[in-house]
Amino acid sequence: MDIADVAKRTGVPASTLRYYEKKGLLKSLAGRGQRRQFAADVADRLALIALGQAAGFSLDEVGAMLVDLQVDRQMLMAKADELDARIKRLQAMSKGLRHAAQCPEKDHLACPKFQRLMKLSAAGLGKNRGRIALTR
């Protein structure tokens, strides 16, 4: 399948396909000077790349997993834990923003819960990123 067909069928731009090839995530079958040809399983590899990126893996990490299609289960668990912590932070942020939107204070900056949210967000750059508590 040539690069134009892959781009059309998968929605991945040709420039991205070339970049993935340069990074070693994809291999074309044609040599230099010829139109790039990809194996029939290229759509599956692109789906794995997309899944890895959606899960927060870097392209280098995805590439390492694609070498032998061996998955480091420990790395997957660590990423799942990281995602759980991020979800927890985002849920707390959502809860805080909803509170600020409905807070009876005239100015949300005067709201103690919103103040706590701001402080925790600023401090969240440190080691307690997964622990945002908005309750008193």
N, C-alpha and C positions, 0 to 999 in steps of 0.2 A: 504494500500500500504506500503510495507516495505521500510526501509531506502535506500536500494540499488536501488530499483525501482524509488524512488523519485529522487535520485541522477542522475540516468541514464536519466530519462524523463525531468528533469529540468536543468541539467548541474550544479547544485549546489553540491559541494563535500559533502560527508557524514560528514566530520569533521565540515563543516560549519553548516550543519543541526543540529548536536549535540550541537554546540555553540549557535545557535539560540534557541534551546530547553532550554539550560542552562540559557539563558537570558530571557526566558519566551515569546519569539516571536512565538514559535511553541510548540505544545503539542503532545507527542506521546501517543498512545493508549495502548501500552504494558508496563508492569512493568519491574523492574530491572531484569537483567539476561536473559531477552528475547530480541529477535531482535525487534528493534523499528518499530512500525507500525504507520502510519500517516493517518489521515482522507482524504477523497477524495478531499477536498478543499485545500489541502496543497499547490498545485501549485498556486492557487489564492493568498494565504497568502504570498508565496514567491515572487510573482509578486508585491504585495503591498510593501513588504519590499524593493525590488529592486528599485521601484519607489521612495520611501521615501529617500533611500540612494542617488539615482541619483539627487534628488532635494536638497540634502545637509542636510537632517535630520540625527541626530545621531540615533543609534539603540535604545537608551532609548526613544527618542522622537517618533520613529516609534512604539515601543512597547506600549507607552501610547495611541497612536491612535488606535492600534489594540485591545485594551482591550474590548471595546464594539463596535468596528468599528464606533465610533463617531469621527468625524473630527473637530478639533478646527479651525474654519474658520479664526479666527483672526491670529492664528499661521500660517496658510497657506498664508494669505496675507502678513504677516511679512516676511516669507521665500521667497515669490515671489518678494517682494521689495529688499530683500538681493540679490537675483539672478540677478535682473535688474541692481543693482549697480555693481555687479561683472562683468556682461556682458559689462557694460559701461567701466569699468576699462580695461578689456581684449581687447575690441575694440580699446581703446586708445593705449594700449601697441602694438597691432598689427600694428596700423597706424604708431606709432613711429619706430618700427622695420623695417617696409617697407621703411620709409623715410631714415633711417640709411643705409639700403642696397642700396639705389639709390642716396644717398647724394653726391653732387659733391666735398665735402671736402675730402682731402686725407686720413684723419684720422677721423673716425666717432666720436671719443671722442672730436674733435674740433668743431663739429656741435652744434650750440646753441640749436636746437630742441632736439637732443639726450641728451645733458646735462640736459635740462629741464625734459626729460623723466626719467633720472637717479635720479634727485633730487626728483621728484614727487613720484617715486617708493620707494625711501628711506623714504620719508615723509608719504607715503601711509600707513604705519603701524599705523598712528594716525587717527584722526577723519575725515580727508578729503579723505578717500580711494576711494570714488565714483566719485571724481572730478579731473580728469586728463585732462588738456587742453594743447594741443600741438601747438595751433596756436598762432601767435604773436598778 
